């Protein structure tokens, strides 16, 4: 298979399950993993609800595939997408696929593509059923991409003096609006702890690169951006109650690498009860 940045990726979009306003951010996200060499979108283009796609299709050179709805209430474009995906697979044209949909009907397709050695990236809403998420190598929530786009479009404000610094240097979540992101729950902390523990050396230190790789395999939809962090490093730094973060460099290359260690629980010190003297009459 080609290098990560050179991977050829087929982007197959279910127009009934995604808004045209998000397509630019979706394609930008796909480019992080490779080159979107095939871009197709499936719908019954005679329907009025997909009329807003015309301009984005021209702008991003996406090929529209017409699929009439044979039966009312049925999404016939799903079948067309699946058939095209298998044709592309057997044509050996790409190294991976991106399926843009929140529909669980594509679960078996994702499994089949991975069985053939192809990388599968899913893109959908948070309502996407878990089986489809689990069937992908990586799953990205559209809501996160939408938030990033909205943040970039807002005018920049001056940073308050107390939080000046890069995102990686901020120990807490001071640089983000906590109301717009998910809280870091116990399940997430447990996932991080288990992963660090599994890849740590004898001293308890685990390289961040290995942590990120294993988390992605265990939970395809894990993304620091869900919690308001651009990368794993600031996420771990915000959890200084549970983890230690340290940068180490080798003597030869002098390149710094980030390592994570589970912080030992601090034992509470119990205060010895003080004895109180009794007065002769029994009063304290």
GIPEWO-V90689 format. One record per pair of residues at least 6 apart in sequence whose ideal C-beta (glycine too) atoms are under 8 Angstrom apart, sorted by the first residue. I is the first residue (numbers start at 0). J is the second residue. D is the distance in Angstrom with one decimal. If there is no record, write none. Layout:
<<I:J:D> <I:J:D>>
//
This chain:
<<0:6:7.2> <0:94:5.5> <0:116:7.7> <1:7:7.3> <1:33:7.9> <1:94:5.8> <3:32:6.7> <3:33:6.9> <4:33:6.7> <5:33:6.8> <5:34:7.0> <6:32:6.3> <6:33:3.1> <6:34:6.9> <6:93:8.0> <6:94:4.2> <6:95:5.5> <6:118:6.9> <7:33:6.3> <7:34:5.6> <7:36:4.3> <7:37:7.9> <7:92:7.0> <7:93:4.5> <7:94:5.2> <7:95:7.6> <8:29:6.0> <8:32:6.5> <8:33:4.5> <8:34:6.5> <8:35:5.3> <8:36:6.6> <8:37:7.7> <8:93:6.0> <8:94:6.9> <8:95:4.8> <8:96:6.7> <8:97:5.6> <8:118:7.8> <8:120:7.5> <9:35:7.8> <9:36:7.0> <9:37:4.0> <9:38:8.0> <9:39:7.6> <9:84:7.3> <9:87:5.1> <9:92:7.2> <9:93:4.6> <9:95:7.5> <9:96:5.0> <9:97:7.1> <10:25:7.9> <10:26:7.0> <10:29:5.8> <10:35:4.7> <10:37:6.7> <10:38:4.7> <10:39:7.3> <10:61:7.9> <10:96:7.9> <10:97:4.6> <10:99:6.8> <11:37:7.9> <11:39:5.6> <11:40:7.9> <11:41:7.3> <11:80:5.2> <11:83:6.6> <11:84:5.9> <11:96:6.6> <11:97:7.0> <11:98:5.6> <11:99:6.9> <12:22:7.5> <12:38:7.7> <12:39:6.9> <12:40:4.1> <12:41:6.9> <12:61:7.2> <12:99:4.2> <12:100:7.6> <13:40:8.0> <13:41:6.0> <13:42:7.9> <13:74:7.7> <13:76:6.3> <13:77:6.8> <13:80:6.2> <13:98:7.8> <13:99:6.3> <13:100:3.8> <13:102:6.2> <13:105:7.8> <14:40:5.2> <14:41:6.2> <14:42:3.6> <14:49:5.2> <14:52:6.2> <14:76:7.1> <15:42:6.2> <15:48:7.9> <15:49:7.6> <15:74:5.7> <15:76:6.5> <16:99:7.4> <16:100:4.5> <16:101:4.9> <16:102:5.6> <16:123:6.8> <16:124:7.7> <17:25:7.5> <17:99:5.4> <17:100:7.1> <17:101:7.9> <17:122:7.7> <17:123:7.7> <17:141:6.8> <18:141:8.0> <19:51:4.7> <19:52:4.7> <19:54:7.8> <19:55:4.8> <20:145:8.0> <21:141:5.4> <21:144:6.2> <21:145:5.9> <21:148:7.7> <22:55:4.9> <22:59:6.2> <22:61:7.4> <23:55:7.4> <23:58:7.8> <23:59:6.9> <23:148:7.5> <24:144:4.0> <24:145:6.9> <24:147:6.5> <24:148:4.8> <25:99:6.1> <25:122:5.6> <25:141:7.2> <25:144:6.3> <26:35:6.0> <26:38:7.5> <26:59:5.9> <28:122:7.2> <28:139:5.9> <28:144:6.0> <29:35:5.0> <29:97:5.2> <29:120:6.9> <32:95:7.1> <32:118:7.4> <32:120:6.3> <32:137:7.6> <33:94:6.7> <33:95:6.4> <35:97:7.3> <36:92:7.4> <36:93:6.3> <37:87:6.5> <37:92:6.8> <37:93:6.4> <38:59:6.8> <38:60:6.5> <38:61:4.4> <38:62:6.4> <39:61:6.9> <39:62:4.9> <39:63:7.7> <39:64:5.5> <39:80:7.9> <39:83:6.5> <40:52:7.0> <40:56:6.9> <40:61:5.3> <40:62:7.2> <40:63:5.5> <40:64:6.8> <41:64:4.8> <41:66:5.7> <41:76:3.8> <41:77:7.8> <41:79:5.2> <41:80:4.8> <41:83:7.8> <42:49:4.7> <42:52:7.5> <42:63:7.2> <42:64:7.8> <42:65:7.8> <42:66:6.9> <42:76:5.4> <43:49:7.5> <43:65:7.2> <43:66:6.0> <43:67:5.5> <43:68:4.8> <43:75:7.3> <43:76:6.7> <44:63:6.1> <44:65:5.4> <45:67:7.3> <46:68:7.6> <52:63:7.3> <55:61:7.2> <56:62:7.9> <56:63:5.7> <64:76:7.6> <64:79:5.9> <64:80:7.9> <64:83:7.1> <66:75:5.2> <66:76:4.3> <66:78:7.6> <66:79:4.3> <67:75:6.8> <68:74:7.6> <68:75:5.4> <69:75:5.4> <74:102:7.3> <74:104:7.8> <77:102:6.6> <77:104:5.0> <77:105:7.2> <80:98:7.7> <80:100:7.9> <80:105:7.5> <80:108:8.0> <81:105:7.2> <81:108:5.2> <84:96:6.3> <84:98:7.7> <84:108:5.8> <84:112:6.8> <85:108:8.0> <85:111:7.7> <87:93:6.1> <87:96:7.6> <88:112:6.3> <88:115:5.9> <88:117:6.7> <93:117:7.3> <94:117:6.8> <94:118:6.5> <95:117:5.4> <95:118:3.4> <95:119:6.7> <95:120:6.8> <96:109:8.0> <96:112:5.4> <96:117:5.9> <96:118:7.3> <96:119:5.3> <96:120:7.2> <97:119:7.8> <97:120:4.5> <97:121:7.6> <97:122:6.3> <98:105:5.3> <98:108:7.1> <98:109:6.4> <98:119:6.8> <98:120:7.5> <98:121:5.5> <98:122:7.3> <98:135:7.6> <99:122:4.5> <99:123:7.1> <100:121:7.7> <100:122:7.8> <100:123:5.7> <100:131:8.0> <101:123:3.7> <101:124:4.5> <101:126:5.8> <101:127:4.3> <101:131:8.0> <102:123:7.8> <102:127:8.0> <102:131:7.3> <103:127:7.6> <103:128:3.9> <103:130:5.8> <103:131:4.9> <105:121:7.8> <105:131:6.0> <105:134:8.0> <106:128:7.6> <106:130:4.8> <106:131:4.6> <106:134:4.9> <107:134:7.8> <109:119:4.8> <109:121:6.7> <109:131:6.6> <109:134:3.8> <109:135:5.4> <110:134:4.9> <112:119:5.1> <113:119:5.4> <113:134:7.3> <113:136:6.8> <118:136:5.2> <118:137:7.9> <119:134:7.2> <119:135:4.9> <119:136:5.3> <119:137:7.9> <120:135:6.3> <120:136:6.5> <120:137:4.9> <120:138:7.4> <120:139:6.9> <121:127:7.3> <121:131:6.3> <121:132:6.4> <121:134:7.6> <121:135:3.8> <121:137:7.3> <121:138:4.2> <121:139:7.2> <121:219:7.4> <122:138:7.5> <122:139:5.0> <122:141:6.3> <122:144:8.0> <123:131:7.4> <123:138:7.2> <123:140:7.2> <123:141:6.3> <124:140:6.8> <124:141:5.4> <124:142:6.6> <125:140:5.4> <125:142:5.8> <127:138:7.3> <131:138:7.9> <132:138:4.5> <132:219:5.8> <132:220:5.0> <133:219:6.5> <135:219:5.1> <136:215:7.6> <136:219:6.3> <137:215:6.3> <137:219:5.4> <138:219:4.5> <138:220:4.1> <139:220:7.6> <139:222:6.7> <140:220:6.8> <140:222:7.0> <140:225:6.8> <143:222:6.2> <143:224:4.7> <143:225:6.0> <146:179:6.3> <146:180:7.8> <146:224:7.8> <147:224:7.1> <161:173:7.6> <162:169:6.6> <162:173:4.3> <162:174:5.9> <166:174:5.9> <166:228:7.2> <166:229:5.5> <166:230:7.6> <166:233:5.2> <167:230:7.2> <167:232:5.3> <167:233:5.5> <167:236:7.6> <169:233:6.2> <169:236:7.2> <169:237:8.0> <170:236:5.2> <170:237:6.8> <170:239:6.3> <171:237:5.6> <172:226:8.0> <172:227:5.9> <172:228:7.6> <172:237:5.4> <175:227:3.8> <175:228:7.5> <176:227:7.5> <177:227:6.9> <179:227:7.4> <180:225:6.7> <180:226:5.5> <180:227:3.7> <181:225:5.2> <181:226:5.7> <182:226:7.6> <183:226:5.4> <183:234:7.8> <183:237:7.5> <183:238:6.9> <187:226:7.6> <188:238:6.7> <188:241:6.0> <190:214:6.8> <190:217:7.0> <190:218:6.3> <190:221:7.3> <191:210:7.8> <191:214:7.5> <191:235:7.4> <191:238:7.3> <191:241:7.5> <191:242:7.3> <192:241:6.6> <192:261:5.8> <194:205:7.8> <194:210:5.4> <194:213:5.1> <194:214:5.2> <194:217:6.9> <195:205:4.7> <195:210:6.0> <195:242:7.1> <195:259:5.3> <195:260:7.2> <195:261:5.6> <196:205:7.8> <196:261:6.4> <197:213:6.5> <198:205:4.5> <198:206:7.2> <198:209:4.3> <198:210:6.0> <198:213:5.9> <199:205:4.1> <199:260:7.1> <199:261:7.6> <202:260:7.8> <203:260:4.8> <203:261:6.5> <204:245:7.3> <204:247:8.0> <204:258:4.4> <204:259:7.2> <204:260:5.0> <205:258:6.4> <205:259:5.2> <205:260:7.1> <206:256:6.1> <206:257:7.5> <206:258:5.8> <207:231:5.9> <207:232:6.5> <207:235:7.7> <207:256:7.2> <207:257:4.1> <207:258:6.7> <207:259:6.1> <208:256:7.4> <210:231:6.9> <210:259:6.1> <211:231:5.5> <214:221:5.1> <215:221:6.6> <223:229:6.8> <223:230:5.8> <223:231:5.5> <223:233:7.6> <223:234:4.6> <226:234:6.2> <228:234:4.3> <228:237:7.1> <232:244:6.9> <232:257:5.4> <235:242:5.1> <235:244:5.2> <235:259:5.5> <236:244:5.3> <239:262:7.5> <240:262:7.0> <241:261:6.9> <241:262:5.7> <242:259:5.5> <242:260:6.7> <242:261:6.3> <242:262:5.7> <243:259:7.1> <243:260:4.4> <243:261:7.8> <243:262:5.3> <244:257:6.6> <244:258:7.6> <244:259:6.0> <245:257:7.5> <245:258:5.2> <245:260:7.2> <246:255:4.6> <246:256:7.0> <246:257:5.7> <246:258:7.5> <247:255:6.9> <247:256:5.9> <247:258:5.6> <248:254:5.9> <248:255:4.6> <248:256:7.0> <249:256:7.9> <275:283:5.6> <277:283:6.6>>
//
